Amino acid sequence: MTLRSPAKAGRAALVLLAALAGGRAFAADMPEDYLRGPIMEEPLGYARWSGLHLGGHVGYSNLNMDPSDATTASLAESSTSSTAFGGFIGYNFQWDNLVVGIDGAYNRPASLETSVSSGTSSATLKLVDYGTIRMRGGYAFGQFLFYGFVGGAVGRMNYATVDTGVTTSSRDGAFAGGFTAGLGLDVAILPNVFVRGEYEYIVFSPVGVIRSSTNTARVGIGVRF
């Protein structure tokens, strides 16, 4: 075994010290962000919701009919409930936690039809389907987006009124405009996939002289692009 001379050992020690000193100087000159690395980046605190989104939903709707002005008889209000399904498409703009957007939706109830009668007078109403256009405003927190909305609606209805045994008004496929408002929650479950739950109220303009409104609770799933 050959032993290094004291001179060679001393030179090796000097080289090691110089390398260590150079490493420290290099580290001191590096930007702080580089040293922290991506793992130390602060999270945004909310998911990104901006851009185009679309999806489908199912729900449970209640239709309320008020035919009090439809005949000379005193007809009471009537209501019915049904499942419904549909789809939606929209676009969001986001500034930090604030999210605003617009969406359109189509809904088709399984069977929303109700009627009421008194003696020889009666009224019948069926909501065939309807669409909405809504302005949304929300607040993003973590993976959640809480939002409210207002907008317009258009429904397609079949209706008929009979007064003292004579049909006074009847039409299939009548269109009625309306106003909608409600609240909802979107939850991001994957980077581009979210689930939705919401409540929606719509009041329609009269068809004939029958007034109507709907209350709907629904859940859905969507994707963002």
C-alpha positions in Angstrom: 0.0 0.0 0.0 1.4 3.4 -1.0 1.0 6.3 1.3 0.5 9.8 -0.1 3.2 12.3 0.8 2.3 15.2 3.2 2.7 17.6 0.2 0.2 15.7 -2.0 -2.3 15.5 0.9 -2.0 19.2 1.5 -2.6 20.0 -2.1 -5.7 17.7 -2.1 -7.1 19.5 0.9 -6.6 22.9 -0.7 -8.5 21.7 -3.9 -11.4 20.4 -1.8 -11.7 23.7 0.2 -11.6 25.7 -3.0 -14.4 23.6 -4.5 -16.6 24.0 -1.4 -16.0 27.7 -1.4 -16.9 28.0 -5.1 -20.1 26.0 -4.6 -21.2 28.3 -1.8 -20.5 31.4 -3.9 -22.5 29.9 -6.8 -25.4 29.1 -4.5 -25.4 32.7 -3.2 -25.6 34.1 -6.7 -28.6 31.9 -7.7 -32.1 33.4 -7.8 -34.2 32.5 -4.7 -37.1 31.2 -6.9 -34.7 28.7 -8.6 -33.5 27.4 -5.2 -37.1 27.0 -3.9 -38.2 24.9 -6.9 -41.7 24.1 -8.0 -42.6 22.2 -4.8 -42.4 25.4 -2.7 -44.7 27.4 -5.0 -47.7 28.8 -3.2 -51.0 27.3 -4.4 -53.6 29.7 -6.0 -56.2 28.7 -3.5 -58.9 28.1 -6.2 -59.4 26.1 -9.3 -59.4 27.6 -12.8 -63.0 27.9 -14.2 -62.4 30.1 -17.3 -63.2 29.0 -20.8 -65.8 26.9 -22.6 -67.7 24.2 -20.7 -70.6 21.8 -21.6 -72.3 18.9 -20.0 -75.6 17.1 -19.2 -78.0 17.1 -16.2 -81.0 15.3 -14.7 -83.4 16.8 -12.2 -86.8 16.8 -10.6 -89.2 19.6 -11.5 -92.5 20.8 -10.1 -95.0 22.7 -12.4 -97.5 25.0 -10.8 -100.6 26.1 -12.8 -102.8 29.0 -11.9 -106.0 29.0 -14.1 -108.0 31.4 -11.9 -108.7 33.7 -14.8 -109.3 31.0 -17.4 -113.0 30.5 -16.8 -115.9 32.0 -15.0 -115.8 29.2 -12.5 -113.5 29.4 -9.5 -110.7 27.0 -10.4 -108.0 26.3 -7.8 -104.3 26.1 -8.5 -102.9 22.8 -9.5 -99.4 21.3 -9.6 -97.5 18.2 -10.7 -93.9 16.9 -10.6 -91.7 14.9 -12.9 -88.1 14.0 -13.6 -86.4 15.9 -16.3 -83.1 15.7 -18.3 -81.1 18.0 -20.6 -77.8 19.6 -21.4 -75.9 22.9 -21.0 -73.1 24.9 -22.7 -71.5 28.0 -21.5 -68.4 30.2 -21.2 -66.7 31.6 -18.1 -64.4 34.6 -17.5 -62.3 34.5 -14.3 -60.4 37.2 -12.3 -58.8 35.6 -9.3 -61.7 34.2 -7.2 -64.4 36.1 -9.2 -66.1 34.1 -12.0 -68.7 35.5 -14.4 -70.2 33.8 -17.4 -73.1 33.0 -19.6 -74.7 29.6 -20.3 -77.6 28.1 -22.2 -79.5 25.0 -21.3 -82.2 22.7 -22.7 -84.6 20.7 -20.5 -87.2 18.1 -21.3 -89.5 16.8 -18.5 -90.6 13.2 -18.6 -94.2 14.3 -18.0 -95.2 17.7 -16.6 -99.0 17.9 -17.1 -101.7 19.0 -14.7 -105.4 19.8 -14.9 -108.2 21.0 -12.6 -112.0 21.1 -13.0 -115.0 22.5 -11.3 -118.5 21.5 -12.6 -118.4 22.0 -16.3 -115.3 24.2 -16.3 -111.7 23.0 -16.5 -108.1 23.9 -17.4 -105.2 21.7 -18.5 -101.5 22.5 -19.0 -98.5 20.5 -20.1 -94.9 21.8 -20.2 -93.4 20.0 -23.2 -89.8 21.4 -22.9 -88.0 24.6 -22.3 -84.7 26.4 -22.7 -82.9 29.1 -20.7 -80.1 31.7 -21.2 -78.5 32.8 -17.9 -75.9 35.2 -16.7 -73.9 33.7 -13.8 -71.7 35.2 -11.2 -69.7 33.2 -8.7 -66.9 32.9 -6.2 -64.2 30.2 -6.5 -62.8 28.7 -3.3 -60.5 25.6 -3.5 -62.2 23.2 -5.9 -65.6 24.8 -5.4 -67.5 27.5 -7.4 -70.5 29.0 -5.6 -72.7 30.9 -8.1 -76.0 32.6 -8.6 -77.8 33.3 -11.9 -80.6 35.3 -13.6 -81.8 35.1 -17.1 -84.6 34.4 -19.6 -86.6 31.2 -20.4 -88.8 30.0 -23.3 -91.2 27.1 -22.7 -93.3 25.1 -25.2 -96.7 24.2 -23.8 -100.0 22.5 -24.6 -103.0 24.0 -22.9 -106.8 24.0 -23.0 -109.6 25.8 -21.1 -113.2 24.8 -21.0 -115.9 27.2 -19.6 -119.4 25.8 -18.9 -118.8 22.9 -21.2 -117.4 25.0 -24.2 -113.7 25.0 -25.1 -112.7 28.7 -24.9 -109.0 28.4 -25.6 -106.8 25.5 -26.8 -103.4 25.2 -28.4 -100.6 22.7 -28.7 -97.0 23.9 -29.0 -97.6 27.4 -27.6 -94.5 29.3 -26.7 -94.2 31.3 -23.5 -91.4 33.5 -22.4 -90.2 33.7 -18.8 -87.7 34.8 -16.2 -85.4 32.5 -14.3 -83.2 32.8 -11.2 -81.4 30.4 -8.9 -78.3 29.2 -7.0 -75.8 26.5 -7.7 -72.5 24.8 -6.9 -69.8 23.4 -9.3 -67.2 21.1 -7.8 -64.0 20.3 -9.8 -63.3 16.5 -9.5 -60.6 16.4 -12.2 -58.6 19.2 -13.9 -61.2 19.5 -16.6 -64.2 17.7 -15.2 -66.7 19.0 -12.7 -70.0 18.1 -11.1 -72.9 20.5 -10.6 -75.9 20.9 -8.3 -78.4 23.7 -8.5 -81.9 25.0 -7.8 -83.8 27.0 -10.5 -87.0 28.9 -10.4 -88.9 30.0 -13.6 -92.0 32.1 -13.9 -93.6 31.9 -17.4 -95.8 34.5 -19.1 -99.5 33.3 -19.4 -100.6 31.0 -22.2 -104.2 32.0 -22.9 -104.8 33.3 -19.4 -103.1 30.4 -17.6 -100.2 31.4 -15.5 -97.4 28.9 -14.6 -94.1 28.5 -12.9 -91.5 25.7 -12.2 -89.2 24.8 -9.4 -86.3 22.5 -10.3 -83.5 20.8 -8.4 -80.9 19.1 -10.6 -77.4 17.6 -10.7 -75.1 17.4 -13.7 -71.6 16.6 -14.9 -69.5 18.7 -17.3 -66.2 19.2 -18.9 -64.1 22.3 -19.5 -61.9 23.1 -22.5 
